[in-house]
Amino acid sequence: MTARVLILGGRGRIGSSIAQDIATHTQANITITSRNVAAATAVSQRIGSQVDILILDLADTEAINQAIASADLVIHSAGPFHYRDASVLKSCIEQGVNYLDVSDHPSFTRKVLAYKSAAEEAGITAIVNTGIFPGISNSMVREGVEQFDQAERIHLSYLVSGSGGAGVTVMRTTFLGLQKPFDAWINGKWQEVKPYSDRETIEFPDPYRRSHVYWFNMPEAFTLPEAFPTVKTVMTKFGSKPDFYNHLTWIAAHWFPKPLMQQHNAIEFLAHVSHAMTDVTNRFSGIGVVIRSEVNGIKQGKQASYCSTLMHENTAIAAGCGTGSLAQFLLERKLKKPGVWTVEQALSTDLFHQALKQRHLKLHQQWL
């Protein structure tokens, strides 16, 4: 029988990129959900006959449960995940359906990981944080850690040009991530850091070159130390191109009154204004992404550093590759791991390299 994939939030730019990737690499029947008939229809027509639409509101629990019951795999891409609970995963567990999501906020990740035992007992594979960062970035780290006898330090740097080709939801996520300090694993202990602090200059490949990144609250900040217990420091930093977006974000993080940044209306205003600005600057900045993963540790008794970088001209499409490849492996039964896992725990490096090759993505690796 042909596999059935349900993508919640599938008409958005990331959700539709996931649908496109799955349609390209599998024969699955794909259903995308939306509250907007015209937008969902446009996505379906663009991708082709493999895609159907389902008009659905995530607040309608009964309709969600019915949709999940008819699927073999559910992909949750309806962010921002700051506002979501684990109800979709709970329904998948109850109905024996595999689950992926593109979540990118630690609070949601913790909610979902709490269902690990329940998912294992139900025999379903659930993988969180499966997009580009987190997602592909986690697999880059795993590949780096495997080069060492003992990995000790991980430094992840993400740089996005303009809007990254994503919608206003990604802008919401950025500003929601500035609301409060977070804990980072530094020198073997948890330390509080401020979002968008500690500006650092990173040498990325052309065309990004010397660019700036800042501390940002990501799930990797706590999932990587758990996955790789010898590691004493995990740094997760993010930046934008052109650089003046970094300055504007820094101002929002450090100058705006904290009560203001806690208000839904303020976040909505900032997100829409920012998206309107990037619609203009995308024309010369592009919408690409570059990820740099540097792992330090002990190899053959000596200190060493291993660096890998990956670039894509469209951030949203890259996220689709990350989630789509995991969907492909689940549907092909190349990946089966009952429980709830992060990407670095679930995906082997061999499968990761297979996914990159199939999608013509190039990983640049070097010893420093």
BALOBA-1460 file (C-alpha; in Angstrom, 3 decimals):
// residues 368
<rec num="1" residu="m" x="0.000" y="0.000" z="0.000"/>
<rec num="2" residu="t" x="1.130" y="3.563" z="-0.686"/>
<rec num="3" residu="a" x="2.307" y="5.326" z="2.466"/>
<rec num="4" residu="r" x="0.245" y="8.253" z="3.739"/>
<rec num="5" residu="v" x="1.955" y="11.341" z="5.151"/>
<rec num="6" residu="l" x="0.110" y="14.096" z="7.009"/>
<rec num="7" residu="i" x="1.889" y="17.469" z="7.254"/>
<rec num="8" residu="l" x="0.334" y="19.818" z="9.795"/>
<rec num="9" residu="g" x="0.979" y="23.375" z="8.662"/>
<rec num="10" residu="g" x="1.946" y="22.038" z="5.257"/>
<rec num="11" residu="r" x="1.011" y="25.098" z="3.232"/>
<rec num="12" residu="g" x="3.663" y="27.286" z="4.922"/>
<rec num="13" residu="r" x="7.045" y="27.791" z="3.317"/>
<rec num="14" residu="i" x="8.816" y="25.212" z="5.457"/>
<rec num="15" residu="g" x="5.879" y="22.794" z="5.464"/>
<rec num="16" residu="s" x="5.530" y="23.010" z="1.680"/>
<rec num="17" residu="s" x="9.292" y="22.500" z="1.291"/>
<rec num="18" residu="i" x="8.956" y="19.295" z="3.321"/>
<rec num="19" residu="a" x="6.076" y="18.188" z="1.091"/>
<rec num="20" residu="q" x="8.146" y="18.886" z="-2.018"/>
<rec num="21" residu="d" x="11.100" y="16.890" z="-0.709"/>
<rec num="22" residu="i" x="8.928" y="13.896" z="0.194"/>
<rec num="23" residu="a" x="7.187" y="14.029" z="-3.199"/>
<rec num="24" residu="t" x="10.582" y="14.092" z="-4.906"/>
<rec num="25" residu="h" x="12.113" y="11.169" z="-3.005"/>
<rec num="26" residu="t" x="9.131" y="8.889" z="-2.267"/>
<rec num="27" residu="q" x="5.847" y="7.727" z="-3.777"/>
<rec num="28" residu="a" x="3.881" y="8.667" z="-0.659"/>
<rec num="29" residu="n" x="0.455" y="10.262" z="-0.720"/>
<rec num="30" residu="i" x="0.838" y="13.587" z="1.090"/>
<rec num="31" residu="t" x="-1.895" y="15.575" z="2.807"/>
<rec num="32" residu="i" x="-1.119" y="19.143" z="3.834"/>
<rec num="33" residu="t" x="-3.297" y="20.997" z="6.318"/>
<rec num="34" residu="s" x="-4.170" y="24.673" z="6.375"/>
<rec num="35" residu="r" x="-6.926" y="27.087" z="7.320"/>
<rec num="36" residu="n" x="-6.402" y="28.906" z="4.008"/>
<rec num="37" residu="v" x="-7.984" y="27.084" z="1.054"/>
<rec num="38" residu="a" x="-6.429" y="29.223" z="-1.670"/>
<rec num="39" residu="a" x="-2.890" y="29.033" z="-0.263"/>
<rec num="40" residu="a" x="-3.074" y="25.278" z="0.308"/>
<rec num="41" residu="t" x="-4.484" y="24.705" z="-3.173"/>
<rec num="42" residu="a" x="-1.608" y="26.676" z="-4.685"/>
<rec num="43" residu="v" x="0.910" y="24.464" z="-2.886"/>
<rec num="44" residu="s" x="-0.872" y="21.297" z="-4.015"/>
<rec num="45" residu="q" x="-0.957" y="22.431" z="-7.626"/>
<rec num="46" residu="r" x="2.720" y="23.406" z="-7.552"/>
<rec num="47" residu="i" x="3.942" y="20.082" z="-6.193"/>
<rec num="48" residu="g" x="1.579" y="17.832" z="-8.112"/>
<rec num="49" residu="s" x="-0.891" y="14.995" z="-7.828"/>
<rec num="50" residu="q" x="0.816" y="13.397" z="-4.803"/>
<rec num="51" residu="v" x="-0.478" y="16.236" z="-2.616"/>
<rec num="52" residu="d" x="-4.002" y="16.646" z="-1.261"/>
<rec num="53" residu="i" x="-5.260" y="19.401" z="1.029"/>
<rec num="54" residu="l" x="-7.214" y="19.227" z="4.266"/>
<rec num="55" residu="i" x="-8.726" y="22.357" z="5.754"/>
<rec num="56" residu="l" x="-7.985" y="22.004" z="9.430"/>
<rec num="57" residu="d" x="-7.580" y="24.088" z="12.564"/>
<rec num="58" residu="l" x="-5.126" y="22.773" z="15.157"/>
<rec num="59" residu="a" x="-7.566" y="23.819" z="17.852"/>
<rec num="60" residu="d" x="-10.045" y="21.207" z="16.571"/>
<rec num="61" residu="t" x="-8.829" y="18.198" z="18.555"/>
<rec num="62" residu="e" x="-11.353" y="15.750" z="17.149"/>
<rec num="63" residu="a" x="-10.510" y="16.633" z="13.550"/>
<rec num="64" residu="i" x="-6.771" y="16.388" z="14.315"/>
<rec num="65" residu="n" x="-7.226" y="12.919" z="15.812"/>
<rec num="66" residu="q" x="-9.233" y="11.753" z="12.793"/>
<rec num="67" residu="a" x="-6.574" y="13.037" z="10.397"/>
<rec num="68" residu="i" x="-3.779" y="11.349" z="12.341"/>
<rec num="69" residu="a" x="-5.697" y="8.041" z="12.380"/>
<rec num="70" residu="s" x="-5.587" y="7.894" z="8.576"/>
<rec num="71" residu="a" x="-1.808" y="8.534" z="8.329"/>
<rec num="72" residu="d" x="1.322" y="6.403" z="8.488"/>
<rec num="73" residu="l" x="3.517" y="9.376" z="9.368"/>
<rec num="74" residu="v" x="2.655" y="12.768" z="10.865"/>
<rec num="75" residu="i" x="4.927" y="15.784" z="10.425"/>
<rec num="76" residu="h" x="4.244" y="18.747" z="12.706"/>
<rec num="77" residu="s" x="5.375" y="21.990" z="11.052"/>
<rec num="78" residu="a" x="2.759" y="24.345" z="12.494"/>
<rec num="79" residu="g" x="4.872" y="26.738" z="14.547"/>
<rec num="80" residu="p" x="5.807" y="28.813" z="16.349"/>
<rec num="81" residu="f" x="6.409" y="25.981" z="18.788"/>
<rec num="82" residu="h" x="6.659" y="28.301" z="21.790"/>
<rec num="83" residu="y" x="2.846" y="28.164" z="21.776"/>
<rec num="84" residu="r" x="2.430" y="24.413" z="21.188"/>
<rec num="85" residu="d" x="2.024" y="21.449" z="23.495"/>
<rec num="86" residu="a" x="2.695" y="17.745" z="22.875"/>
<rec num="87" residu="s" x="-0.919" y="16.872" z="22.029"/>
<rec num="88" residu="v" x="-0.101" y="15.930" z="18.414"/>
<rec num="89" residu="l" x="2.575" y="13.481" z="19.528"/>
<rec num="90" residu="k" x="0.238" y="12.130" z="22.225"/>
<rec num="91" residu="s" x="-2.377" y="11.378" z="19.566"/>
<rec num="92" residu="c" x="0.253" y="9.701" z="17.375"/>
<rec num="93" residu="i" x="1.285" y="7.476" z="20.279"/>
<rec num="94" residu="e" x="-2.328" y="6.524" z="20.993"/>
<rec num="95" residu="q" x="-2.911" y="5.623" z="17.335"/>
<rec num="96" residu="g" x="0.467" y="4.015" z="16.562"/>
<rec num="97" residu="v" x="1.623" y="6.606" z="14.004"/>
<rec num="98" residu="n" x="5.247" y="7.699" z="13.523"/>
<rec num="99" residu="y" x="5.990" y="11.374" z="14.176"/>
<rec num="100" residu="l" x="8.424" y="14.101" z="13.087"/>
<rec num="101" residu="d" x="8.454" y="17.816" z="13.847"/>
<rec num="102" residu="v" x="10.423" y="20.920" z="12.927"/>
<rec num="103" residu="s" x="10.304" y="22.377" z="16.421"/>
<rec num="104" residu="d" x="13.020" y="24.828" z="17.338"/>
<rec num="105" residu="h" x="12.354" y="25.874" z="20.927"/>
<rec num="106" residu="p" x="13.694" y="24.144" z="24.056"/>
<rec num="107" residu="s" x="10.426" y="24.337" z="26.003"/>
<rec num="108" residu="f" x="8.552" y="22.380" z="23.332"/>
<rec num="109" residu="t" x="11.412" y="19.911" z="22.917"/>
<rec num="110" residu="r" x="11.292" y="19.089" z="26.633"/>
<rec num="111" residu="k" x="7.515" y="18.565" z="26.480"/>
<rec num="112" residu="v" x="7.866" y="16.090" z="23.626"/>
<rec num="113" residu="l" x="10.870" y="14.205" z="25.022"/>
<rec num="114" residu="a" x="8.823" y="13.505" z="28.157"/>
<rec num="115" residu="y" x="6.818" y="10.992" z="26.080"/>
<rec num="116" residu="k" x="9.835" y="8.821" z="25.283"/>
<rec num="117" residu="s" x="8.691" y="5.798" z="27.304"/>
<rec num="118" residu="a" x="5.119" y="6.026" z="26.015"/>
<rec num="119" residu="a" x="6.314" y="6.141" z="22.405"/>
<rec num="120" residu="e" x="8.653" y="3.212" z="22.986"/>
<rec num="121" residu="e" x="5.848" y="1.125" z="24.453"/>
<rec num="122" residu="a" x="3.627" y="2.012" z="21.488"/>
<rec num="123" residu="g" x="6.384" y="1.019" z="19.068"/>
<rec num="124" residu="i" x="6.429" y="4.343" z="17.234"/>
<rec num="125" residu="t" x="9.452" y="6.347" z="16.176"/>
<rec num="126" residu="a" x="9.235" y="10.044" z="17.016"/>
<rec num="127" residu="i" x="12.027" y="12.466" z="16.111"/>
<rec num="128" residu="v" x="12.059" y="16.136" z="17.135"/>
<rec num="129" residu="n" x="13.902" y="19.209" z="15.799"/>
<rec num="130" residu="t" x="14.306" y="17.776" z="12.284"/>
<rec num="131" residu="g" x="14.713" y="20.823" z="10.017"/>
<rec num="132" residu="i" x="17.931" y="22.627" z="9.154"/>
<rec num="133" residu="f" x="18.940" y="24.112" z="12.531"/>
<rec num="134" residu="p" x="18.163" y="22.220" z="14.593"/>
<rec num="135" residu="g" x="18.146" y="19.165" z="12.359"/>
<rec num="136" residu="i" x="20.873" y="18.856" z="9.748"/>
<rec num="137" residu="s" x="23.114" y="20.796" z="12.143"/>
<rec num="138" residu="n" x="22.735" y="18.045" z="14.770"/>
<rec num="139" residu="s" x="23.869" y="15.403" z="12.281"/>
<rec num="140" residu="m" x="26.869" y="17.554" z="11.409"/>
<rec num="141" residu="v" x="27.791" y="17.602" z="15.086"/>
<rec num="142" residu="r" x="27.373" y="13.834" z="15.415"/>
<rec num="143" residu="e" x="29.655" y="13.283" z="12.431"/>
<rec num="144" residu="g" x="32.222" y="15.594" z="14.052"/>
<rec num="145" residu="v" x="32.026" y="13.939" z="17.458"/>
<rec num="146" residu="e" x="32.596" y="10.532" z="15.850"/>
<rec num="147" residu="q" x="35.989" y="11.715" z="14.580"/>
<rec num="148" residu="f" x="37.366" y="11.872" z="18.137"/>
<rec num="149" residu="d" x="38.383" y="9.483" z="20.857"/>
<rec num="150" residu="q" x="36.878" y="12.019" z="23.259"/>
<rec num="151" residu="a" x="34.931" y="15.083" z="22.112"/>
<rec num="152" residu="e" x="35.117" y="18.024" z="24.511"/>
<rec num="153" residu="r" x="33.682" y="21.159" z="22.911"/>
<rec num="154" residu="i" x="30.999" y="21.917" z="20.302"/>
<rec num="155" residu="h" x="30.575" y="25.302" z="18.645"/>
<rec num="156" residu="l" x="27.614" y="25.716" z="16.281"/>
<rec num="157" residu="s" x="27.216" y="28.874" z="14.216"/>
<rec num="158" residu="y" x="24.184" y="29.587" z="12.028"/>
<rec num="159" residu="l" x="23.918" y="32.431" z="9.540"/>
<rec num="160" residu="v" x="20.795" y="33.258" z="7.520"/>
<rec num="161" residu="s" x="20.511" y="35.765" z="4.686"/>
<rec num="162" residu="g" x="17.426" y="37.980" z="4.815"/>
<rec num="163" residu="s" x="14.252" y="36.020" z="5.527"/>
<rec num="164" residu="g" x="15.831" y="32.698" z="4.603"/>
<rec num="165" residu="g" x="12.894" y="32.145" z="2.266"/>
<rec num="166" residu="a" x="10.681" y="31.411" z="5.266"/>
<rec num="167" residu="g" x="7.472" y="33.085" z="6.344"/>
<rec num="168" residu="v" x="6.524" y="35.395" z="9.177"/>
<rec num="169" residu="t" x="6.441" y="32.473" z="11.652"/>
<rec num="170" residu="v" x="10.241" y="32.310" z="11.580"/>
<rec num="171" residu="m" x="10.364" y="36.015" z="12.443"/>
<rec num="172" residu="r" x="8.062" y="35.370" z="15.389"/>
<rec num="173" residu="t" x="10.399" y="32.599" z="16.529"/>
<rec num="174" residu="t" x="13.381" y="34.930" z="16.442"/>
<rec num="175" residu="f" x="11.771" y="37.575" z="18.652"/>
<rec num="176" residu="l" x="10.244" y="34.994" z="20.995"/>
<rec num="177" residu="g" x="13.775" y="33.676" z="21.506"/>
<rec num="178" residu="l" x="14.849" y="37.059" z="22.894"/>
<rec num="179" residu="q" x="12.407" y="37.104" z="25.792"/>
<rec num="180" residu="k" x="14.632" y="35.817" z="28.586"/>
<rec num="181" residu="p" x="18.086" y="34.435" z="29.446"/>
<rec num="182" residu="f" x="18.723" y="30.721" z="29.068"/>
<rec num="183" residu="d" x="21.100" y="28.086" z="30.396"/>
<rec num="184" residu="a" x="24.100" y="26.968" z="28.362"/>
<rec num="185" residu="w" x="26.517" y="24.100" z="29.051"/>
<rec num="186" residu="i" x="29.895" y="25.834" z="29.522"/>
<rec num="187" residu="n" x="33.001" y="24.300" z="31.081"/>
<rec num="188" residu="g" x="31.072" y="21.393" z="32.531"/>
<rec num="189" residu="k" x="28.292" y="23.350" z="34.236"/>
<rec num="190" residu="w" x="25.089" y="25.149" z="33.381"/>
<rec num="191" residu="q" x="25.538" y="28.907" z="33.115"/>
<rec num="192" residu="e" x="22.978" y="31.588" z="32.337"/>
<rec num="193" residu="v" x="23.593" y="33.613" z="29.186"/>
<rec num="194" residu="k" x="21.670" y="36.482" z="27.642"/>
<rec num="195" residu="p" x="20.175" y="36.036" z="24.168"/>
<rec num="196" residu="y" x="21.930" y="37.907" z="21.393"/>
<rec num="197" residu="s" x="25.018" y="38.548" z="23.524"/>
<rec num="198" residu="d" x="28.753" y="37.851" z="23.092"/>
<rec num="199" residu="r" x="29.103" y="38.936" z="19.465"/>
<rec num="200" residu="e" x="31.631" y="36.738" z="17.682"/>
<rec num="201" residu="t" x="33.238" y="36.972" z="14.241"/>
<rec num="202" residu="i" x="33.223" y="33.711" z="12.276"/>
<rec num="203" residu="e" x="34.999" y="32.938" z="9.027"/>
<rec num="204" residu="f" x="32.381" y="31.326" z="6.817"/>
<rec num="205" residu="p" x="32.972" y="30.178" z="3.217"/>
<rec num="206" residu="d" x="32.247" y="32.514" z="0.294"/>
<rec num="207" residu="p" x="29.997" y="34.382" z="-0.209"/>
<rec num="208" residu="y" x="29.408" y="34.886" z="3.540"/>
<rec num="209" residu="r" x="33.037" y="35.345" z="4.614"/>
<rec num="210" residu="r" x="33.588" y="37.216" z="7.902"/>
<rec num="211" residu="s" x="30.197" y="37.473" z="9.620"/>
<rec num="212" residu="h" x="28.883" y="37.888" z="13.134"/>
<rec num="213" residu="v" x="26.920" y="35.517" z="15.355"/>
<rec num="214" residu="y" x="25.422" y="35.790" z="18.858"/>
<rec num="215" residu="w" x="24.190" y="33.475" z="21.578"/>
<rec num="216" residu="f" x="20.706" y="32.206" z="20.785"/>
<rec num="217" residu="n" x="18.415" y="29.851" z="22.709"/>
<rec num="218" residu="m" x="18.226" y="26.580" z="20.752"/>
<rec num="219" residu="p" x="17.260" y="23.016" z="21.754"/>
<rec num="220" residu="e" x="20.778" y="21.851" z="20.852"/>
<rec num="221" residu="a" x="22.038" y="23.775" z="23.889"/>
<rec num="222" residu="f" x="20.730" y="20.965" z="26.124"/>
<rec num="223" residu="t" x="20.184" y="17.995" z="23.771"/>
<rec num="224" residu="l" x="23.804" y="17.815" z="22.578"/>
<rec num="225" residu="p" x="25.298" y="17.603" z="26.105"/>
<rec num="226" residu="e" x="22.846" y="14.802" z="26.852"/>
<rec num="227" residu="a" x="23.691" y="12.932" z="23.635"/>
<rec num="228" residu="f" x="27.465" y="13.363" z="24.036"/>
<rec num="229" residu="p" x="28.288" y="13.272" z="27.773"/>
<rec num="230" residu="t" x="32.060" y="13.834" z="27.405"/>
<rec num="231" residu="v" x="31.439" y="17.280" z="25.927"/>
<rec num="232" residu="k" x="32.056" y="20.095" z="28.439"/>
<rec num="233" residu="t" x="30.918" y="23.093" z="26.355"/>
<rec num="234" residu="v" x="28.151" y="23.557" z="23.766"/>
<rec num="235" residu="m" x="27.805" y="26.934" z="22.073"/>
<rec num="236" residu="t" x="24.828" y="27.763" z="19.832"/>
<rec num="237" residu="k" x="25.114" y="31.084" z="18.002"/>
<rec num="238" residu="f" x="23.030" y="32.737" z="15.318"/>
<rec num="239" residu="g" x="23.424" y="35.722" z="13.015"/>
<rec num="240" residu="s" x="21.844" y="37.442" z="10.031"/>
<rec num="241" residu="k" x="22.957" y="38.971" z="6.769"/>
<rec num="242" residu="p" x="23.064" y="41.882" z="6.102"/>
<rec num="243" residu="d" x="24.676" y="42.792" z="9.422"/>
<rec num="244" residu="f" x="22.321" y="45.654" z="10.290"/>
<rec num="245" residu="y" x="19.668" y="43.031" z="11.080"/>
<rec num="246" residu="n" x="21.989" y="41.806" z="13.838"/>
<rec num="247" residu="h" x="22.105" y="45.308" z="15.303"/>
<rec num="248" residu="l" x="18.325" y="45.637" z="15.181"/>
<rec num="249" residu="t" x="17.880" y="42.263" z="16.860"/>
<rec num="250" residu="w" x="20.473" y="43.179" z="19.494"/>
<rec num="251" residu="i" x="18.525" y="46.373" z="20.245"/>
<rec num="252" residu="a" x="15.306" y="44.364" z="20.616"/>
<rec num="253" residu="a" x="17.063" y="41.968" z="22.996"/>
<rec num="254" residu="h" x="18.861" y="44.545" z="25.150"/>
<rec num="255" residu="w" x="17.087" y="47.899" z="24.893"/>
<rec num="256" residu="f" x="13.408" y="47.074" z="24.536"/>
<rec num="257" residu="p" x="11.580" y="46.827" z="27.902"/>
<rec num="258" residu="k" x="11.219" y="43.212" z="28.952"/>
<rec num="259" residu="p" x="7.460" y="43.535" z="29.638"/>
<rec num="260" residu="l" x="7.045" y="44.739" z="26.049"/>
<rec num="261" residu="m" x="8.863" y="41.687" z="24.657"/>
<rec num="262" residu="q" x="6.509" y="39.439" z="26.642"/>
<rec num="263" residu="q" x="3.431" y="40.826" z="24.879"/>
<rec num="264" residu="h" x="1.889" y="38.889" z="21.986"/>
<rec num="265" residu="n" x="0.959" y="42.052" z="20.081"/>
<rec num="266" residu="a" x="4.505" y="43.385" z="20.309"/>
<rec num="267" residu="i" x="5.939" y="40.133" z="18.942"/>
<rec num="268" residu="e" x="3.421" y="40.168" z="16.097"/>
<rec num="269" residu="f" x="4.292" y="43.772" z="15.224"/>
<rec num="270" residu="l" x="8.038" y="43.113" z="15.217"/>
<rec num="271" residu="a" x="7.626" y="39.912" z="13.209"/>
<rec num="272" residu="h" x="5.549" y="41.542" z="10.471"/>
<rec num="273" residu="v" x="7.736" y="44.632" z="10.240"/>
<rec num="274" residu="s" x="10.864" y="42.492" z="10.023"/>
<rec num="275" residu="h" x="9.354" y="40.281" z="7.352"/>
<rec num="276" residu="a" x="8.359" y="43.322" z="5.302"/>
<rec num="277" residu="m" x="11.931" y="44.629" z="5.566"/>
<rec num="278" residu="t" x="13.463" y="41.336" z="4.453"/>
<rec num="279" residu="d" x="11.097" y="41.194" z="1.472"/>
<rec num="280" residu="v" x="12.992" y="44.250" z="0.248"/>
<rec num="281" residu="t" x="16.539" y="43.233" z="1.200"/>
<rec num="282" residu="n" x="16.168" y="39.642" z="-0.016"/>
<rec num="283" residu="r" x="16.728" y="40.977" z="-3.509"/>
<rec num="284" residu="f" x="20.374" y="41.664" z="-2.828"/>
<rec num="285" residu="s" x="21.123" y="39.555" z="0.257"/>
<rec num="286" residu="g" x="19.601" y="36.302" z="-0.961"/>
<rec num="287" residu="i" x="17.749" y="33.882" z="1.324"/>
<rec num="288" residu="g" x="20.447" y="31.299" z="1.944"/>
<rec num="289" residu="v" x="21.868" y="29.652" z="5.033"/>
<rec num="290" residu="v" x="25.281" y="28.458" z="6.156"/>
<rec num="291" residu="i" x="25.948" y="26.186" z="9.134"/>
<rec num="292" residu="r" x="29.354" y="25.787" z="10.717"/>
<rec num="293" residu="s" x="30.002" y="22.989" z="13.195"/>
<rec num="294" residu="e" x="33.333" y="22.902" z="15.019"/>
<rec num="295" residu="v" x="34.150" y="20.054" z="17.405"/>
<rec num="296" residu="n" x="37.257" y="20.012" z="19.593"/>
<rec num="297" residu="g" x="38.612" y="17.030" z="21.481"/>
<rec num="298" residu="i" x="41.232" y="14.320" z="21.873"/>
<rec num="299" residu="k" x="42.307" y="12.220" z="18.878"/>
<rec num="300" residu="q" x="45.163" y="9.749" z="19.196"/>
<rec num="301" residu="g" x="46.257" y="11.408" z="22.420"/>
<rec num="302" residu="k" x="46.408" y="14.933" z="20.996"/>
<rec num="303" residu="q" x="44.121" y="17.981" z="20.964"/>
<rec num="304" residu="a" x="42.450" y="18.491" z="17.586"/>
<rec num="305" residu="s" x="39.655" y="20.477" z="15.921"/>
<rec num="306" residu="y" x="37.278" y="19.270" z="13.219"/>
<rec num="307" residu="c" x="35.138" y="21.721" z="11.264"/>
<rec num="308" residu="s" x="32.317" y="21.101" z="8.798"/>
<rec num="309" residu="t" x="30.200" y="23.601" z="6.909"/>
<rec num="310" residu="l" x="27.080" y="23.296" z="4.800"/>
<rec num="311" residu="m" x="25.428" y="25.948" z="2.639"/>
<rec num="312" residu="h" x="22.143" y="26.198" z="0.782"/>
<rec num="313" residu="e" x="20.737" y="29.039" z="-1.285"/>
<rec num="314" residu="n" x="17.289" y="28.761" z="0.333"/>
<rec num="315" residu="t" x="16.908" y="28.194" z="4.079"/>
<rec num="316" residu="a" x="13.315" y="26.946" z="3.865"/>
<rec num="317" residu="i" x="14.190" y="24.381" z="1.194"/>
<rec num="318" residu="a" x="17.165" y="23.226" z="3.288"/>
<rec num="319" residu="a" x="14.805" y="22.671" z="6.230"/>
<rec num="320" residu="g" x="12.602" y="20.627" z="3.909"/>
<rec num="321" residu="c" x="15.613" y="18.469" z="3.041"/>
<rec num="322" residu="g" x="16.331" y="17.813" z="6.704"/>
<rec num="323" residu="t" x="12.807" y="16.710" z="7.612"/>
<rec num="324" residu="g" x="12.073" y="15.136" z="4.238"/>
<rec num="325" residu="s" x="15.096" y="12.848" z="4.427"/>
<rec num="326" residu="l" x="14.017" y="11.515" z="7.820"/>
<rec num="327" residu="a" x="10.502" y="10.971" z="6.479"/>
<rec num="328" residu="q" x="11.969" y="9.070" z="3.532"/>
<rec num="329" residu="f" x="14.026" y="6.780" z="5.773"/>
<rec num="330" residu="l" x="11.059" y="6.101" z="8.047"/>
<rec num="331" residu="l" x="8.819" y="5.258" z="5.083"/>
<rec num="332" residu="e" x="11.528" y="3.029" z="3.578"/>
<rec num="333" residu="r" x="12.019" y="1.365" z="6.985"/>
<rec num="334" residu="k" x="15.700" y="2.214" z="6.952"/>
<rec num="335" residu="l" x="15.113" y="4.047" z="10.215"/>
<rec num="336" residu="k" x="13.179" y="2.538" z="13.091"/>
<rec num="337" residu="k" x="13.889" y="3.501" z="16.691"/>
<rec num="338" residu="p" x="10.865" y="3.345" z="19.001"/>
<rec num="339" residu="g" x="10.790" y="6.223" z="21.448"/>
<rec num="340" residu="v" x="11.232" y="9.978" z="21.188"/>
<rec num="341" residu="w" x="14.634" y="11.130" z="19.976"/>
<rec num="342" residu="t" x="16.576" y="14.113" z="18.756"/>
<rec num="343" residu="v" x="18.175" y="13.890" z="15.327"/>
<rec num="344" residu="e" x="21.680" y="13.316" z="16.700"/>
<rec num="345" residu="q" x="20.363" y="10.295" z="18.623"/>
<rec num="346" residu="a" x="18.210" y="8.815" z="15.858"/>
<rec num="347" residu="l" x="20.067" y="9.255" z="12.558"/>
<rec num="348" residu="s" x="23.295" y="7.416" z="11.800"/>
<rec num="349" residu="t" x="26.083" y="9.256" z="10.010"/>
<rec num="350" residu="d" x="25.865" y="6.782" z="7.113"/>
<rec num="351" residu="l" x="22.205" y="7.627" z="6.541"/>
<rec num="352" residu="f" x="22.972" y="11.326" z="6.954"/>
<rec num="353" residu="h" x="25.571" y="11.163" z="4.181"/>
<rec num="354" residu="q" x="23.108" y="9.215" z="2.030"/>
<rec num="355" residu="a" x="20.511" y="11.957" z="2.482"/>
<rec num="356" residu="l" x="23.025" y="14.661" z="1.536"/>
<rec num="357" residu="k" x="24.088" y="12.799" z="-1.595"/>
<rec num="358" residu="q" x="20.528" y="12.222" z="-2.774"/>
<rec num="359" residu="r" x="19.764" y="15.931" z="-2.336"/>
<rec num="360" residu="h" x="23.025" y="17.135" z="-3.878"/>
<rec num="361" residu="l" x="24.079" y="18.853" z="-0.665"/>
<rec num="362" residu="k" x="27.809" y="19.192" z="-0.108"/>
<rec num="363" residu="l" x="29.396" y="18.975" z="3.336"/>
<rec num="364" residu="h" x="32.810" y="20.679" z="3.483"/>
<rec num="365" residu="q" x="35.067" y="19.141" z="6.139"/>
<rec num="366" residu="q" x="38.515" y="20.028" z="7.408"/>
<rec num="367" residu="w" x="40.851" y="19.553" z="10.343"/>
<rec num="368" residu="l" x="41.939" y="22.879" z="11.813"/>
